[in-house]
Structure formats: C-alpha cells, structure tokens
Amino acid sequence: MKNSIKVERAKHNLTQTELADKVNVSRQTIHSIEVGKFVPSTALALKMACVFQTTVEAVFSLEERDWV
C-alpha cells in the first residue's frame, strides 16, 4: 500500500514522534507505515487522516500488487 504520510507530516510540520503521539502509537509504528513495512488498521488510517485534515484516500492508495 502506497502512502503519503511523510509528505503530509511535512505539510503539517510534524515529526514522526509528534504524529505518533497524536494517534497513540509508537514512533516506530509511524516509521514502519511510512516505509511500507506495516499496513495500518482502518482506525489508525482514519486517525491519521483526521490529524492531516484530509481523507484516508488522500493519504493511502492501493498499488497493483495489493490486488493480488
């Protein structure tokens, strides 16, 4: 799954730690999602979208390999 978390964090001037605190996860979880090692739960994806004041679809998108 592709994501724009790093871009959104930069737009909102947030560090990984600050975002993690806002959505109640560890900094390592944010890092793992950013680099594609972990797919967040629906609830976590919604929380991040709320922090960024946008939609889940603006932050996360499926790649071709996600359909297989």
PyMOL Python script that loads the backbone (N, CA, C, O; Angstrom):
from pymol import cmd

cmd.read_pdbstr("""\
ATOM      1  N   MET A   1       0.835  -1.167   0.000  1.00  0.00           N
ATOM      2  CA  MET A   1       0.000   0.000   0.000  1.00  0.00           C
ATOM      3  C   MET A   1       0.889   1.242   0.000  1.00  0.00           C
ATOM      4  O   MET A   1       1.829   1.357   0.786  1.00  0.00           O
ATOM      5  N   LYS A   2       0.576   2.130  -0.868  1.00  0.00           N
ATOM      6  CA  LYS A   2       1.328   3.371  -1.002  1.00  0.00           C
ATOM      7  C   LYS A   2       0.752   4.406  -0.024  1.00  0.00           C
ATOM      8  O   LYS A   2      -0.451   4.419   0.238  1.00  0.00           O
ATOM      9  N   ASN A   3       1.618   5.268   0.510  1.00  0.00           N
ATOM     10  CA  ASN A   3       1.112   6.312   1.404  1.00  0.00           C
ATOM     11  C   ASN A   3       1.915   7.596   1.241  1.00  0.00           C
ATOM     12  O   ASN A   3       3.041   7.600   0.742  1.00  0.00           O
ATOM     13  N   SER A   4       1.298   8.674   1.678  1.00  0.00           N
ATOM     14  CA  SER A   4       1.942   9.993   1.606  1.00  0.00           C
ATOM     15  C   SER A   4       2.123  10.586   3.003  1.00  0.00           C
ATOM     16  O   SER A   4       2.060  11.803   3.183  1.00  0.00           O
ATOM     17  N   ILE A   5       2.343   9.733   3.967  1.00  0.00           N
ATOM     18  CA  ILE A   5       2.461  10.202   5.347  1.00  0.00           C
ATOM     19  C   ILE A   5       3.625  11.178   5.513  1.00  0.00           C
ATOM     20  O   ILE A   5       3.479  12.208   6.170  1.00  0.00           O
ATOM     21  N   LYS A   6       4.760  10.865   4.931  1.00  0.00           N
ATOM     22  CA  LYS A   6       5.923  11.743   5.079  1.00  0.00           C
ATOM     23  C   LYS A   6       5.626  13.131   4.506  1.00  0.00           C
ATOM     24  O   LYS A   6       5.988  14.146   5.102  1.00  0.00           O
ATOM     25  N   VAL A   7       4.977  13.166   3.368  1.00  0.00           N
ATOM     26  CA  VAL A   7       4.605  14.437   2.737  1.00  0.00           C
ATOM     27  C   VAL A   7       3.611  15.194   3.613  1.00  0.00           C
ATOM     28  O   VAL A   7       3.759  16.395   3.841  1.00  0.00           O
ATOM     29  N   GLU A   8       2.605  14.487   4.098  1.00  0.00           N
ATOM     30  CA  GLU A   8       1.592  15.111   4.950  1.00  0.00           C
ATOM     31  C   GLU A   8       2.214  15.617   6.251  1.00  0.00           C
ATOM     32  O   GLU A   8       1.859  16.694   6.730  1.00  0.00           O
ATOM     33  N   ARG A   9       3.136  14.848   6.822  1.00  0.00           N
ATOM     34  CA  ARG A   9       3.821  15.305   8.037  1.00  0.00           C
ATOM     35  C   ARG A   9       4.567  16.599   7.776  1.00  0.00           C
ATOM     36  O   ARG A   9       4.540  17.517   8.596  1.00  0.00           O
ATOM     37  N   ALA A  10       5.241  16.672   6.617  1.00  0.00           N
ATOM     38  CA  ALA A  10       5.988  17.886   6.275  1.00  0.00           C
ATOM     39  C   ALA A  10       5.044  19.078   6.101  1.00  0.00           C
ATOM     40  O   ALA A  10       5.342  20.183   6.553  1.00  0.00           O
ATOM     41  N   LYS A  11       3.920  18.850   5.451  1.00  0.00           N
ATOM     42  CA  LYS A  11       2.936  19.930   5.264  1.00  0.00           C
ATOM     43  C   LYS A  11       2.447  20.476   6.601  1.00  0.00           C
ATOM     44  O   LYS A  11       2.197  21.673   6.743  1.00  0.00           O
ATOM     45  N   HIS A  12       2.315  19.581   7.576  1.00  0.00           N
ATOM     46  CA  HIS A  12       1.797  19.966   8.889  1.00  0.00           C
ATOM     47  C   HIS A  12       2.904  20.179   9.921  1.00  0.00           C
ATOM     48  O   HIS A  12       2.632  20.356  11.109  1.00  0.00           O
ATOM     49  N   ASN A  13       4.143  20.161   9.457  1.00  0.00           N
ATOM     50  CA  ASN A  13       5.300  20.403  10.315  1.00  0.00           C
ATOM     51  C   ASN A  13       5.308  19.491  11.547  1.00  0.00           C
ATOM     52  O   ASN A  13       5.498  19.943  12.676  1.00  0.00           O
ATOM     53  N   LEU A  14       5.096  18.197  11.297  1.00  0.00           N
ATOM     54  CA  LEU A  14       5.074  17.207  12.376  1.00  0.00           C
ATOM     55  C   LEU A  14       6.230  16.230  12.228  1.00  0.00           C
ATOM     56  O   LEU A  14       6.565  15.817  11.118  1.00  0.00           O
ATOM     57  N   THR A  15       6.828  15.868  13.330  1.00  0.00           N
ATOM     58  CA  THR A  15       7.821  14.798  13.321  1.00  0.00           C
ATOM     59  C   THR A  15       7.081  13.462  13.429  1.00  0.00           C
ATOM     60  O   THR A  15       5.879  13.425  13.690  1.00  0.00           O
ATOM     61  N   GLN A  16       7.811  12.381  13.227  1.00  0.00           N
ATOM     62  CA  GLN A  16       7.212  11.063  13.415  1.00  0.00           C
ATOM     63  C   GLN A  16       6.716  10.912  14.850  1.00  0.00           C
ATOM     64  O   GLN A  16       5.638  10.365  15.079  1.00  0.00           O
ATOM     65  N   THR A  17       7.479  11.383  15.797  1.00  0.00           N
ATOM     66  CA  THR A  17       7.102  11.282  17.208  1.00  0.00           C
ATOM     67  C   THR A  17       5.839  12.078  17.502  1.00  0.00           C
ATOM     68  O   THR A  17       4.957  11.600  18.215  1.00  0.00           O
ATOM     69  N   GLU A  18       5.744  13.273  16.967  1.00  0.00           N
ATOM     70  CA  GLU A  18       4.555  14.103  17.196  1.00  0.00           C
ATOM     71  C   GLU A  18       3.303  13.453  16.601  1.00  0.00           C
ATOM     72  O   GLU A  18       2.248  13.434  17.234  1.00  0.00           O
ATOM     73  N   LEU A  19       3.425  12.923  15.386  1.00  0.00           N
ATOM     74  CA  LEU A  19       2.284  12.230  14.777  1.00  0.00           C
ATOM     75  C   LEU A  19       1.920  11.003  15.600  1.00  0.00           C
ATOM     76  O   LEU A  19       0.744  10.750  15.864  1.00  0.00           O
ATOM     77  N   ALA A  20       2.918  10.252  15.999  1.00  0.00           N
ATOM     78  CA  ALA A  20       2.682   9.054  16.814  1.00  0.00           C
ATOM     79  C   ALA A  20       1.929   9.402  18.099  1.00  0.00           C
ATOM     80  O   ALA A  20       0.995   8.701  18.488  1.00  0.00           O
ATOM     81  N   ASP A  21       2.333  10.468  18.742  1.00  0.00           N
ATOM     82  CA  ASP A  21       1.650  10.897  19.974  1.00  0.00           C
ATOM     83  C   ASP A  21       0.194  11.255  19.700  1.00  0.00           C
ATOM     84  O   ASP A  21      -0.687  10.939  20.501  1.00  0.00           O
ATOM     85  N   LYS A  22      -0.060  11.910  18.579  1.00  0.00           N
ATOM     86  CA  LYS A  22      -1.432  12.329  18.242  1.00  0.00           C
ATOM     87  C   LYS A  22      -2.360  11.149  17.968  1.00  0.00           C
ATOM     88  O   LYS A  22      -3.557  11.218  18.248  1.00  0.00           O
ATOM     89  N   VAL A  23      -1.803  10.064  17.419  1.00  0.00           N
ATOM     90  CA  VAL A  23      -2.644   8.904  17.076  1.00  0.00           C
ATOM     91  C   VAL A  23      -2.434   7.730  18.027  1.00  0.00           C
ATOM     92  O   VAL A  23      -2.965   6.639  17.814  1.00  0.00           O
ATOM     93  N   ASN A  24      -1.652   7.969  19.079  1.00  0.00           N
ATOM     94  CA  ASN A  24      -1.458   6.997  20.160  1.00  0.00           C
ATOM     95  C   ASN A  24      -0.782   5.690  19.716  1.00  0.00           C
ATOM     96  O   ASN A  24      -1.230   4.597  20.059  1.00  0.00           O
ATOM     97  N   VAL A  25       0.303   5.830  18.946  1.00  0.00           N
ATOM     98  CA  VAL A  25       1.152   4.691  18.578  1.00  0.00           C
ATOM     99  C   VAL A  25       2.601   5.087  18.803  1.00  0.00           C
ATOM    100  O   VAL A  25       2.880   6.223  19.189  1.00  0.00           O
ATOM    101  N   SER A  26       3.516   4.175  18.570  1.00  0.00           N
ATOM    102  CA  SER A  26       4.937   4.495  18.731  1.00  0.00           C
ATOM    103  C   SER A  26       5.493   5.159  17.468  1.00  0.00           C
ATOM    104  O   SER A  26       4.927   5.048  16.381  1.00  0.00           O
ATOM    105  N   ARG A  27       6.606   5.844  17.648  1.00  0.00           N
ATOM    106  CA  ARG A  27       7.292   6.441  16.505  1.00  0.00           C
ATOM    107  C   ARG A  27       7.689   5.354  15.514  1.00  0.00           C
ATOM    108  O   ARG A  27       7.639   5.560  14.302  1.00  0.00           O
ATOM    109  N   GLN A  28       8.084   4.190  16.039  1.00  0.00           N
ATOM    110  CA  GLN A  28       8.494   3.086  15.180  1.00  0.00           C
ATOM    111  C   GLN A  28       7.337   2.615  14.294  1.00  0.00           C
ATOM    112  O   GLN A  28       7.558   2.216  13.151  1.00  0.00           O
ATOM    113  N   THR A  29       6.122   2.658  14.809  1.00  0.00           N
ATOM    114  CA  THR A  29       4.954   2.279  14.012  1.00  0.00           C
ATOM    115  C   THR A  29       4.789   3.246  12.845  1.00  0.00           C
ATOM    116  O   THR A  29       4.547   2.821  11.715  1.00  0.00           O
ATOM    117  N   ILE A  30       4.917   4.532  13.110  1.00  0.00           N
ATOM    118  CA  ILE A  30       4.806   5.534  12.039  1.00  0.00           C
ATOM    119  C   ILE A  30       5.891   5.287  10.995  1.00  0.00           C
ATOM    120  O   ILE A  30       5.620   5.314   9.795  1.00  0.00           O
ATOM    121  N   HIS A  31       7.102   5.052  11.447  1.00  0.00           N
ATOM    122  CA  HIS A  31       8.204   4.775  10.510  1.00  0.00           C
ATOM    123  C   HIS A  31       7.886   3.539   9.661  1.00  0.00           C
ATOM    124  O   HIS A  31       8.062   3.562   8.443  1.00  0.00           O
ATOM    125  N   SER A  32       7.428   2.481  10.289  1.00  0.00           N
ATOM    126  CA  SER A  32       7.130   1.239   9.571  1.00  0.00           C
ATOM    127  C   SER A  32       6.030   1.444   8.526  1.00  0.00           C
ATOM    128  O   SER A  32       6.095   0.873   7.438  1.00  0.00           O
ATOM    129  N   ILE A  33       5.036   2.246   8.850  1.00  0.00           N
ATOM    130  CA  ILE A  33       3.978   2.540   7.878  1.00  0.00           C
ATOM    131  C   ILE A  33       4.550   3.365   6.726  1.00  0.00           C
ATOM    132  O   ILE A  33       4.281   3.075   5.561  1.00  0.00           O
ATOM    133  N   GLU A  34       5.331   4.384   7.047  1.00  0.00           N
ATOM    134  CA  GLU A  34       5.915   5.250   6.013  1.00  0.00           C
ATOM    135  C   GLU A  34       6.741   4.470   4.999  1.00  0.00           C
ATOM    136  O   GLU A  34       6.678   4.749   3.802  1.00  0.00           O
ATOM    137  N   VAL A  35       7.510   3.504   5.463  1.00  0.00           N
ATOM    138  CA  VAL A  35       8.393   2.765   4.556  1.00  0.00           C
ATOM    139  C   VAL A  35       7.728   1.520   3.963  1.00  0.00           C
ATOM    140  O   VAL A  35       8.364   0.762   3.230  1.00  0.00           O
ATOM    141  N   GLY A  36       6.453   1.313   4.280  1.00  0.00           N
ATOM    142  CA  GLY A  36       5.707   0.216   3.673  1.00  0.00           C
ATOM    143  C   GLY A  36       5.890  -1.146   4.316  1.00  0.00           C
ATOM    144  O   GLY A  36       5.549  -2.166   3.718  1.00  0.00           O
ATOM    145  N   LYS A  37       6.423  -1.174   5.525  1.00  0.00           N
ATOM    146  CA  LYS A  37       6.611  -2.458   6.216  1.00  0.00           C
ATOM    147  C   LYS A  37       5.387  -2.871   7.018  1.00  0.00           C
ATOM    148  O   LYS A  37       5.276  -4.024   7.436  1.00  0.00           O
ATOM    149  N   PHE A  38       4.466  -1.934   7.234  1.00  0.00           N
ATOM    150  CA  PHE A  38       3.291  -2.204   8.061  1.00  0.00           C
ATOM    151  C   PHE A  38       2.095  -1.483   7.460  1.00  0.00           C
ATOM    152  O   PHE A  38       2.187  -0.314   7.084  1.00  0.00           O
ATOM    153  N   VAL A  39       0.975  -2.185   7.373  1.00  0.00           N
ATOM    154  CA  VAL A  39      -0.275  -1.585   6.891  1.00  0.00           C
ATOM    155  C   VAL A  39      -1.123  -1.270   8.120  1.00  0.00           C
ATOM    156  O   VAL A  39      -1.409  -2.158   8.923  1.00  0.00           O
ATOM    157  N   PRO A  40      -1.524  -0.014   8.265  1.00  0.00           N
ATOM    158  CA  PRO A  40      -2.271   0.358   9.467  1.00  0.00           C
ATOM    159  C   PRO A  40      -3.687  -0.202   9.468  1.00  0.00           C
ATOM    160  O   PRO A  40      -4.240  -0.538   8.421  1.00  0.00           O
ATOM    161  N   SER A  41      -4.257  -0.296  10.651  1.00  0.00           N
ATOM    162  CA  SER A  41      -5.663  -0.677  10.766  1.00  0.00           C
ATOM    163  C   SER A  41      -6.514   0.452  10.179  1.00  0.00           C
ATOM    164  O   SER A  41      -6.038   1.566   9.960  1.00  0.00           O
ATOM    165  N   THR A  42      -7.758   0.138   9.939  1.00  0.00           N
ATOM    166  CA  THR A  42      -8.681   1.154   9.438  1.00  0.00           C
ATOM    167  C   THR A  42      -8.777   2.307  10.430  1.00  0.00           C
ATOM    168  O   THR A  42      -8.751   3.475  10.040  1.00  0.00           O
ATOM    169  N   ALA A  43      -8.886   1.977  11.698  1.00  0.00           N
ATOM    170  CA  ALA A  43      -8.997   3.019  12.725  1.00  0.00           C
ATOM    171  C   ALA A  43      -7.771   3.929  12.731  1.00  0.00           C
ATOM    172  O   ALA A  43      -7.905   5.150  12.818  1.00  0.00           O
ATOM    173  N   LEU A  44      -6.584   3.345  12.640  1.00  0.00           N
ATOM    174  CA  LEU A  44      -5.360   4.153  12.641  1.00  0.00           C
ATOM    175  C   LEU A  44      -5.275   5.012  11.386  1.00  0.00           C
ATOM    176  O   LEU A  44      -4.880   6.175  11.463  1.00  0.00           O
ATOM    177  N   ALA A  45      -5.637   4.463  10.241  1.00  0.00           N
ATOM    178  CA  ALA A  45      -5.637   5.240   8.995  1.00  0.00           C
ATOM    179  C   ALA A  45      -6.599   6.420   9.098  1.00  0.00           C
ATOM    180  O   ALA A  45      -6.284   7.521   8.646  1.00  0.00           O
ATOM    181  N   LEU A  46      -7.763   6.194   9.688  1.00  0.00           N
ATOM    182  CA  LEU A  46      -8.742   7.277   9.874  1.00  0.00           C
ATOM    183  C   LEU A  46      -8.211   8.340  10.827  1.00  0.00           C
ATOM    184  O   LEU A  46      -8.408   9.533  10.597  1.00  0.00           O
ATOM    185  N   LYS A  47      -7.545   7.919  11.889  1.00  0.00           N
ATOM    186  CA  LYS A  47      -6.972   8.877  12.840  1.00  0.00           C
ATOM    187  C   LYS A  47      -5.929   9.755  12.154  1.00  0.00           C
ATOM    188  O   LYS A  47      -5.913  10.972  12.338  1.00  0.00           O
ATOM    189  N   MET A  48      -5.054   9.126  11.358  1.00  0.00           N
ATOM    190  CA  MET A  48      -4.026   9.902  10.667  1.00  0.00           C
ATOM    191  C   MET A  48      -4.653  10.881   9.686  1.00  0.00           C
ATOM    192  O   MET A  48      -4.217  12.029   9.595  1.00  0.00           O
ATOM    193  N   ALA A  49      -5.661  10.448   8.959  1.00  0.00           N
ATOM    194  CA  ALA A  49      -6.343  11.340   8.024  1.00  0.00           C
ATOM    195  C   ALA A  49      -6.957  12.528   8.766  1.00  0.00           C
ATOM    196  O   ALA A  49      -6.917  13.656   8.276  1.00  0.00           O
ATOM    197  N   CYS A  50      -7.522  12.276   9.938  1.00  0.00           N
ATOM    198  CA  CYS A  50      -8.098  13.365  10.741  1.00  0.00           C
ATOM    199  C   CYS A  50      -7.024  14.359  11.174  1.00  0.00           C
ATOM    200  O   CYS A  50      -7.231  15.570  11.109  1.00  0.00           O
ATOM    201  N   VAL A  51      -5.883  13.845  11.612  1.00  0.00           N
ATOM    202  CA  VAL A  51      -4.780  14.721  12.020  1.00  0.00           C
ATOM    203  C   VAL A  51      -4.363  15.600  10.847  1.00  0.00           C
ATOM    204  O   VAL A  51      -4.079  16.786  11.017  1.00  0.00           O
ATOM    205  N   PHE A  52      -4.328  15.004   9.650  1.00  0.00           N
ATOM    206  CA  PHE A  52      -3.912  15.746   8.459  1.00  0.00           C
ATOM    207  C   PHE A  52      -5.052  16.545   7.832  1.00  0.00           C
ATOM    208  O   PHE A  52      -4.847  17.247   6.842  1.00  0.00           O
ATOM    209  N   GLN A  53      -6.243  16.441   8.400  1.00  0.00           N
ATOM    210  CA  GLN A  53      -7.432  17.140   7.922  1.00  0.00           C
ATOM    211  C   GLN A  53      -7.698  16.843   6.445  1.00  0.00           C
ATOM    212  O   GLN A  53      -7.898  17.745   5.632  1.00  0.00           O
ATOM    213  N   THR A  54      -7.693  15.553   6.132  1.00  0.00           N
ATOM    214  CA  THR A  54      -7.942  15.108   4.766  1.00  0.00           C
ATOM    215  C   THR A  54      -8.628  13.751   4.818  1.00  0.00           C
ATOM    216  O   THR A  54      -9.016  13.285   5.889  1.00  0.00           O
ATOM    217  N   THR A  55      -8.775  13.122   3.664  1.00  0.00           N
ATOM    218  CA  THR A  55      -9.412  11.811   3.588  1.00  0.00           C
ATOM    219  C   THR A  55      -8.366  10.700   3.658  1.00  0.00           C
ATOM    220  O   THR A  55      -7.183  10.925   3.403  1.00  0.00           O
ATOM    221  N   VAL A  56      -8.819   9.514   4.003  1.00  0.00           N
ATOM    222  CA  VAL A  56      -7.934   8.350   4.011  1.00  0.00           C
ATOM    223  C   VAL A  56      -7.371   8.130   2.609  1.00  0.00           C
ATOM    224  O   VAL A  56      -6.195   7.800   2.451  1.00  0.00           O
ATOM    225  N   GLU A  57      -8.212   8.316   1.596  1.00  0.00           N
ATOM    226  CA  GLU A  57      -7.782   8.104   0.210  1.00  0.00           C
ATOM    227  C   GLU A  57      -6.687   9.080  -0.222  1.00  0.00           C
ATOM    228  O   GLU A  57      -5.915   8.783  -1.133  1.00  0.00           O
ATOM    229  N   ALA A  58      -6.621  10.229   0.422  1.00  0.00           N
ATOM    230  CA  ALA A  58      -5.569  11.194   0.096  1.00  0.00           C
ATOM    231  C   ALA A  58      -4.234  10.785   0.717  1.00  0.00           C
ATOM    232  O   ALA A  58      -3.175  11.214   0.258  1.00  0.00           O
ATOM    233  N   VAL A  59      -4.285   9.962   1.750  1.00  0.00           N
ATOM    234  CA  VAL A  59      -3.070   9.535   2.451  1.00  0.00           C
ATOM    235  C   VAL A  59      -2.622   8.148   2.002  1.00  0.00           C
ATOM    236  O   VAL A  59      -1.425   7.886   1.886  1.00  0.00           O
ATOM    237  N   PHE A  60      -3.584   7.259   1.750  1.00  0.00           N
ATOM    238  CA  PHE A  60      -3.277   5.873   1.386  1.00  0.00           C
ATOM    239  C   PHE A  60      -3.900   5.509   0.043  1.00  0.00           C
ATOM    240  O   PHE A  60      -5.014   5.929  -0.270  1.00  0.00           O
ATOM    241  N   SER A  61      -3.169   4.722  -0.746  1.00  0.00           N
ATOM    242  CA  SER A  61      -3.723   4.226  -2.005  1.00  0.00           C
ATOM    243  C   SER A  61      -3.193   2.823  -2.283  1.00  0.00           C
ATOM    244  O   SER A  61      -2.068   2.475  -1.923  1.00  0.00           O
ATOM    245  N   LEU A  62      -4.033   2.040  -2.929  1.00  0.00           N
ATOM    246  CA  LEU A  62      -3.640   0.677  -3.273  1.00  0.00           C
ATOM    247  C   LEU A  62      -2.738   0.677  -4.496  1.00  0.00           C
ATOM    248  O   LEU A  62      -2.901   1.489  -5.407  1.00  0.00           O
ATOM    249  N   GLU A  63      -1.798  -0.234  -4.501  1.00  0.00           N
ATOM    250  CA  GLU A  63      -0.942  -0.454  -5.660  1.00  0.00           C
ATOM    251  C   GLU A  63      -1.426  -1.720  -6.355  1.00  0.00           C
ATOM    252  O   GLU A  63      -2.192  -2.494  -5.781  1.00  0.00           O
ATOM    253  N   GLU A  64      -0.989  -1.924  -7.563  1.00  0.00           N
ATOM    254  CA  GLU A  64      -1.401  -3.101  -8.342  1.00  0.00           C
ATOM    255  C   GLU A  64      -1.165  -4.391  -7.567  1.00  0.00           C
ATOM    256  O   GLU A  64      -2.013  -5.283  -7.578  1.00  0.00           O
ATOM    257  N   ARG A  65      -0.031  -4.499  -6.902  1.00  0.00           N
ATOM    258  CA  ARG A  65       0.300  -5.742  -6.165  1.00  0.00           C
ATOM    259  C   ARG A  65      -0.633  -5.975  -4.980  1.00  0.00           C
ATOM    260  O   ARG A  65      -0.719  -7.100  -4.487  1.00  0.00           O
ATOM    261  N   ASP A  66      -1.327  -4.952  -4.515  1.00  0.00           N
ATOM    262  CA  ASP A  66      -2.266  -5.117  -3.413  1.00  0.00           C
ATOM    263  C   ASP A  66      -3.522  -5.867  -3.836  1.00  0.00           C
ATOM    264  O   ASP A  66      -4.261  -6.363  -2.986  1.00  0.00           O
ATOM    265  N   TRP A  67      -3.771  -5.955  -5.126  1.00  0.00           N
ATOM    266  CA  TRP A  67      -4.966  -6.618  -5.648  1.00  0.00           C
ATOM    267  C   TRP A  67      -4.756  -8.108  -5.855  1.00  0.00           C
ATOM    268  O   TRP A  67      -5.714  -8.831  -6.129  1.00  0.00           O
ATOM    269  N   VAL A  68      -3.536  -8.575  -5.730  1.00  0.00           N
ATOM    270  CA  VAL A  68      -3.239  -9.980  -5.992  1.00  0.00           C
ATOM    271  C   VAL A  68      -3.413 -10.819  -4.748  1.00  0.00           C
ATOM    272  O   VAL A  68      -3.204 -12.031  -4.787  1.00  0.00           O
TER     273      VAL A  68
END
""", "prot")
cmd.dss("prot")
cmd.show_as("cartoon", "prot")
cmd.util.cbc("prot")
cmd.orient("prot")
